[in-house]
Structure formats: structure tokens, C-alpha cells
Amino acid sequence: MYYGHPFHTRVYNPHMNLKNETLNAVKPFVDYGLHEASYTSYSHALTEVAAIAYLLGKGYDPHTAYHTVESWEKNEKFY
């Protein structure tokens, strides 16, 4: 008796576009981080982008996440 789908049969996969969706969603922040790194350090830029991504994952909209993280900076440092 056969319980699975043969490998050649396409099955609906709700995550089929997860890769493209994810990469397209983070691209503006990656570009921002690379731009930011030219003025600060890579460590600072990565921290900033990671903090924005974390807030996005918590449900913040991109504009609010960006401005929240920027508000934590003093002289291009997080305290």
C-alpha cells in the first residue's frame, strides 16, 4: 500500500515562495545596512539591521521599527 505522493506529483506547498518572499522582504534592510556600514562600522550596521529585523518579527511596521532603533542611538552608538 502506498501512503505518500510520488516525487513527480506536484503537491500544494504554502511555503513554496517562502525563499523569495523572505529575501525580498529583507533586501531593503540589507541595502540599508551596507550603506550604514560605510558611515559607521559593520558591527554597528549589523546590530542596527538585526534590531530592526527583530522588531519586525515582533509585529512592528518597518517605519516604526527603523525609527525605534534609530532613537536608541547616541552619536552612532547604542547605550
VOPAGU-2260 file (C-alpha; in pm, 1 decimal, decimal comma):
REM VOPAGU-2260
SITE   aa  ch    i         X         Y         Z
SITE  MET   A    0       0,0       0,0       0,0
SITE  TYR   A    1     128,4     347,9     -91,5
SITE  TYR   A    2      68,4     637,4     151,5
SITE  GLY   A    3     279,8     923,5      10,8
SITE  HIS   A    4     283,3    1124,5    -307,2
SITE  PRO   A    5     521,9    1021,6    -582,2
SITE  PHE   A    6     813,2    1263,9    -620,6
SITE  HIS   A    7     697,0    1370,7    -968,4
SITE  THR   A    8     349,4    1475,7    -848,8
SITE  ARG   A    9     321,8    1840,5    -753,2
SITE  VAL   A   10     160,0    1892,5    -415,4
SITE  TYR   A   11      40,6    2231,4    -291,2
SITE  ASN   A   12     307,9    2380,6     -70,3
SITE  PRO   A   13     209,5    2703,1     109,1
SITE  HIS   A   14     578,9    2781,6     164,4
SITE  MET   A   15     680,6    2744,7    -198,7
SITE  ASN   A   16     761,4    3115,4    -228,7
SITE  LEU   A   17     899,6    3149,4     124,0
SITE  LYS   A   18    1254,6    3193,2      -3,4
SITE  ASN   A   19    1168,4    3473,4    -248,0
SITE  GLU   A   20     926,9    3635,4      -5,2
SITE  THR   A   21    1189,3    3636,4     270,3
SITE  LEU   A   22    1475,7    3761,7      54,3
SITE  ASN   A   23    1260,7    4036,2     -97,4
SITE  ALA   A   24    1143,9    4145,0     246,9
SITE  VAL   A   25    1494,4    4176,8     391,2
SITE  LYS   A   26    1665,7    4327,6      84,6
SITE  PRO   A   27    1586,3    4691,3     174,8
SITE  PHE   A   28    1731,7    4637,6     522,3
SITE  VAL   A   29    2042,4    4463,8     388,4
SITE  ASP   A   30    2094,1    4752,8     146,8
SITE  TYR   A   31    2040,8    4999,0     431,0
SITE  GLY   A   32    2292,3    4811,3     648,9
SITE  LEU   A   33    2555,6    4815,0     376,0
SITE  HIS   A   34    2502,0    5186,8     325,4
SITE  GLU   A   35    2510,4    5248,3     702,2
SITE  ALA   A   36    2836,2    5049,7     732,4
SITE  SER   A   37    3009,3    5296,0     502,8
SITE  TYR   A   38    2947,8    5566,1     766,2
SITE  THR   A   39    2985,9    5358,8    1084,1
SITE  SER   A   40    3121,5    5007,9    1135,2
SITE  TYR   A   41    2995,8    4674,2    1011,4
SITE  SER   A   42    2930,7    4574,4    1370,9
SITE  HIS   A   43    2712,2    4879,5    1427,2
SITE  ALA   A   44    2530,2    4835,9    1095,3
SITE  LEU   A   45    2462,8    4465,8    1157,4
SITE  THR   A   46    2338,2    4538,3    1508,2
SITE  GLU   A   47    2104,8    4803,4    1374,2
SITE  VAL   A   48    1967,2    4582,8    1096,1
SITE  ALA   A   49    1929,8    4286,4    1332,1
SITE  ALA   A   50    1741,7    4504,0    1582,7
SITE  ILE   A   51    1509,8    4629,1    1307,3
SITE  ALA   A   52    1451,2    4269,7    1189,6
SITE  TYR   A   53    1377,9    4160,9    1545,7
SITE  LEU   A   54    1118,5    4435,9    1585,1
SITE  LEU   A   55     964,5    4341,6    1250,8
SITE  GLY   A   56     934,1    3985,0    1379,3
SITE  LYS   A   57     761,0    4120,0    1690,0
SITE  GLY   A   58     499,8    4282,8    1464,4
SITE  TYR   A   59     626,8    4639,7    1430,3
SITE  ASP   A   60     582,1    4800,9    1090,9
SITE  PRO   A   61     908,6    4883,4     906,4
SITE  HIS   A   62     882,5    5260,0     959,2
SITE  THR   A   63     827,9    5227,9    1334,2
SITE  ALA   A   64    1097,8    4960,0    1369,4
SITE  TYR   A   65    1351,9    5179,2    1190,4
SITE  HIS   A   66    1271,2    5491,7    1392,5
SITE  THR   A   67    1265,1    5299,0    1719,5
SITE  VAL   A   68    1613,8    5158,8    1661,8
SITE  GLU   A   69    1742,6    5496,9    1543,9
SITE  SER   A   70    1608,5    5651,9    1865,4
SITE  TRP   A   71    1832,3    5418,1    2066,0
SITE  GLU   A   72    2145,7    5564,7    1907,4
SITE  LYS   A   73    2354,5    5845,8    2050,7
SITE  ASN   A   74    2649,5    5957,2    1838,0
SITE  GLU   A   75    2624,7    5641,8    1625,0
SITE  LYS   A   76    2646,7    5415,4    1933,4
SITE  PHE   A   77    2392,6    5212,3    2126,2
SITE  TYR   A   78    2389,9    5273,2    2500,3
